[in-house]
Amino acid sequence: QVQLVESGGGLVQPGGSLRLSCAASGSIFSINAMGWYRQVPGKERELVAHITSGGTTHYADSVKGRFSISRDNAKNTMYLQMNSLKPEDTAVYYCNAHVVSDNTRTGYWGQGTQVTVSS
């Protein structure tokens, strides 16, 4: 079994910064792609940023130049540095990871962490 635990969410003023973390634990041989998604009530979950095991990144247009995704493979941990935050960034942020264990690859989700951007 694998668990993903997000941390780092909270309340921040517009223009501020937050850093989210996602730590994977459990029966892990390796982790392939990882990503951050976000969801607001009444809308579908959307991709924010994605990173491959080799470090190739992809960002949603709405966060390009403001957010930065990274990972520490030795710690099975992924990060999302969020700068110049806007009220429209308010959402529950979820991490996703494709984990290889016991010769199978399975996608896992974290429980989510709330990010609120408000003055």
N, C-alpha and C positions, 0 to 999 in steps of 0.2 A: 504494500500500500504506500501511496505517495501523498504528501500533504504540501500545499502551497499556502504560505502565510504572508499576507501583505501588511505593511505598516507604513506610517509616515503621513497619513492623511490628516486633515484638520481644516480649521477656518483660517483664511488668509485674506488680506486686503487686495484689491486690484493692483496689479503691478508687482506683487510679492512673489515669493518663490516657495516651493515645497520639493522635497525629495522623497519619492516612494521607493520602498524596497519590497522584494518578493523573494522569500527564502523557501527553497524546496528541500524536503527531507523524506526519508523513508528508503524503500528499496529502489535505488537509482543506480543504473549502470552508466548512463550518459543522458544528457539533455540536448535535444536538437533545437528546433526553433522555439523562441519564447516571444511573448507579446503582451502589451498592455492594451486593454479595452476599457471603454467607459459607457455608462448607461444612465439616462435620466428617465424619470417616470413617464410612461406613455410612448417611449421611443425604443427603437431596437438598439441592442448593444453594438457599438461601433469600434473599429480598430483605431487606436491612437498611434502606436508605434510597434515595430516588429524587429527582431534581431535574430540572425542565424547563429549557429554554433561557431561559425568562423568570424562573426562580428559584422556581417553586412546588415545595414539598417535600412528601414523604410518608415516614413512618417506620413500621417494624414496631412493634407494640405493645411488644415486649420491650425496645426501645431508646429509646422516647419519653422525653424529659426528660433523657436521658443523652448521646445522640449528636446531632451537628449536622453536616448536609451543606451544602457550599457549593461554588461554582465561580468560576473566573476565566476568563471567556470570551476575554479578550485573550491569555491564556497557554495556552488549551486545557487547563486543569488543573482537577481536582476534588479536594475535600478531605473527610475525615471526621474530625471532632474527637470523640474517644471519652473520656468522663469517667465516673467512678464505675464503673470496669470490674469485672465479676464473672467468676468462673471459667467460667460458662456462656457467656461471650463468646468463649472460646477457639475458634479456627477459622482456616481459611485465608480471607482476605478477597480478593475479586476485584472489579475495577471493570469496568463495562460502559458502552459509549457507542454511540449511534446517529449515525454520521458520514455527512455528505453530501459526496460528491465525484464529479466527472464525471457530474452529474445523477442519481446513484443514491444510495440510503440503505442503509447496511450496518451491522449490529451487530458490534462487536468486543469481545473480552475481553482483559484483562490476564493476566499469568502467575500472579498471586496472591502474597500476602504473609502470612506466618504471624503470628498474634497469639496469644500465650499468657498467660493470666492465672492466676498461681499464686504462692503464698507459699513 
